Amino acid sequence: MTDNTRYSIGRFNFGKGASLAPMAGVTNPPFRQLCSELGALYSVTELISCHAIIYFETKPKNRTKKRGEKTLALMDHYKGESPHVVQIYGREPDLMAEAAKIVEREGADIIDLNFGCPARKVIKNGNGSGVALMLDPPLLEEITRSVVNAVEIPVTAKTRLGYSKDAKNGVEIAQRLEASGVELITIHARTREQGHGGDTDFETLKNIVDAVKIPVIGNGGIKSYEDAENMIEQTGCRGVAIGQGAKGNPWIFREVAGGMGRPDIRDRVKTCRRHLQFFSDWSGEELAVLEMRKHAAWYLKGFDGAAAFRNRLGEATSLERFNNLLDEVDLILDKLNV
Ligand SMILES: Cc1cc2nc3c(=O)[nH]c(=O)nc-3n(C[C@H](O)[C@H](O)[C@H](O)COP(=O)(O)O)c2cc1C
C-alpha cells in the first residue's frame, strides 16, 4: 500500500490497514473484537440516537441488552478496546452536546458524528438527522461545533458525497467539518440515493480529500487489498474503512494490512465458534444465538451443501445446539475431504 497511509486522531496513531466502518446490527463489541484481532486499525459502534442516550442515561434500569432496551449497551466496549469510538446522531445541537458528554463520561475515546445514514426513520423525509443534515450545512456545522465544544475527546464525522447525484456538496460539508474542529472525516463515496450499494465516485472523493487538511478516510465497496490500494491511489485518501466487505470476512483487515486473506472453510468454522463465544460472553446466550445466525450464514459459504445447511441455522436455539450444528459442518467437511 502507498506510503502516505499514516494518520492520527488525538493521541491515537494509525498506519497501514483499514478500520471497520460502523454497521447497525453488526459492529457490536464481539464483532469489533474479532476484527481487531485480525488487524482492524479501530472500529466504530453503530449509530446511537442522542435522544436515546439521554433517555436511557436517566433510567439506568433500562440498561439491558434485550432488543428495544439495548441503547446504552451499544456503547459497550470490549475488553482492551482502544480507541473506543462511539457514533451518535441527532439534529438538535444542544441534545447532541449533552449526549456527547454522556458518551465521554461513559469512557469513549473518540466521538464520531453520523451525517451519512439514509435510513427512513433517521432522515425523516429530509427533516431529520443522518444524511439529511447534508441538506442543511449551517445546521450540520452548528451541531458539530456544539459537540466539539462540549467534550475534551476528539470528534470525527462520517458523511457521504452528497444527498443525491445532483447535490454533491461533500466538499462544502468537509470544509465546514474541518472548520468546526473535527479531526478526521470518513467519506462514504456514494450519495444518499445509492444507499449502501452501487458505484463509488472517486472523482468527488478526491475533490473532498484535496479540499481539507485533516485526514479523510475513504469508504465504499472495498472487498480486497487491491480495492483498498486502488481507492487510496486514485483519491489520495489517508486510509480506508470497510463495512460490508467484513461481514463473514473479518480477515479482510489482515489482508488490507498486507497479510493473508480469507482462510479455508475449516478455519472459518473455528472463527464462527469463537465469535459465538465472544457474543455470548457479551450479551448472554439468548441474544447471541439469535444474532449469530446471520454471522454464521456469512461464514458458512463455499462448500457442497452450504446453502441447505444455512437454511437450518434457525435450529440453533441454544449455544449447545449452535455448536452441535457447527460440529455437523465439520463432519460434512470430513466427508467431503475438505
Ligand atoms: C447494515 C448496515 C448498517 C449500517 N449502519 C451504519 C451506521 O450505524 N453508521 C454509519 O455511519 N454507517 C452505517 N452504515 C454504512 C457503512 O458504514 C458504510 O459506509 C457502507 O456500508 C459503505 O461501505 P461498504 O461498501 O464497505 O459497506 C451501514 C451499512 C450497512 C450495510
The ligand as a Gaussian input file, in Angstrom:
#p B3LYP/6-31G(d) Opt

LIG

0 1
 C      -26.365000      -2.963000       7.605000
 C      -25.635000      -1.646000       7.573000
 C      -25.688000      -0.813000       8.668000
 C      -25.012000       0.409000       8.640000
 N      -25.032000       1.195000       9.752000
 C      -24.290000       2.342000       9.775000
 C      -24.172000       3.115000      10.952000
 O      -24.727000       2.761000      12.017000
 N      -23.451000       4.253000      10.905000
 C      -22.804000       4.665000       9.758000
 O      -22.135000       5.698000       9.758000
 N      -22.865000       3.938000       8.637000
 C      -23.581000       2.780000       8.622000
 N      -23.586000       2.015000       7.506000
 C      -22.776000       2.420000       6.352000
 C      -21.391000       1.769000       6.398000
 O      -20.630000       2.257000       7.477000
 C      -20.624000       2.040000       5.104000
 O      -20.491000       3.423000       4.964000
 C      -21.331000       1.488000       3.876000
 O      -21.787000       0.177000       4.086000
 C      -20.402000       1.535000       2.669000
 O      -19.221000       0.821000       2.914000
 P      -19.040000      -0.682000       2.375000
 O      -19.306000      -0.654000       0.889000
 O      -17.625000      -1.059000       2.743000
 O      -20.050000      -1.493000       3.075000
 C      -24.277000       0.803000       7.490000
 C      -24.232000      -0.048000       6.399000
 C      -24.904000      -1.259000       6.418000
 C      -24.813000      -2.162000       5.220000

